[in-house]
Amino acid sequence: MLSGDELKGILKQLEKRLEKLEAAVFTAAPRVDVPTTKRTLPDHILELRDKGFFSKPQTSTDVHEALNDTYPSEFDRVAMALIRLADRKELRRLTKTVDGKKYKAFAR
């Protein structure tokens, strides 16, 4: 068995370890904002807008095909980026009729 002094020593060591752990876990590190130089998918879509691509309503498929050479990505990502740009009022939502079917379209 351990004596009272040995137990007190062990408890002090454990308390010190706990204090270090709590300081590491519960103290938030300062956030550092790093400027990004990469162009994102919305940046590429807005570049198309600035070049006049959206002067006529364009469907998600049209935009995906136009972006394929400069920024290959999945169709779903392009469609979602268009919806978000429309929510931010960067593009307008319209409908476009192709072969008798109505599709969501986006324009300037």
C-alpha positions, 0 to 999 in steps of 0.5 A, a space after each residue: 500500500 501507498 502512504 499518505 505522502 506518496 498519494 499526495 505526490 501522485 495527486 499533485 502530478 495528476 493535477 498538473 497533467 490535467 491543468 496542461 491538458 485543459 489549457 491545451 484543449 479549452 484554450 482556442 488558438 488564434 485564427 489566422 486568415 490566409 489569403 487564397 489565390 486559388 480561383 473557385 468554381 463560383 469565380 469561374 462562373 462569374 467570369 463567364 457572366 462578365 464575358 457575356 455568357 449569361 446574356 441569354 438564359 443558360 441551363 446548368 448543362 450549358 454552364 457545365 459544358 462551357 466550364 469543362 475546358 477551364 475548370 473541370 468539375 462534376 455537374 452537381 457542383 456546377 448546378 449547386 454553385 449556380 443556385 447559390 449565386 442566384 441566392 446571392 443575387 449574382 445571377 437571375 433564375 429563369 426558365 428555359 424551354 428546350 424541346 417542349 420541356 421547361 428547365 431552370 436557367 440562369 441569366 445576368 
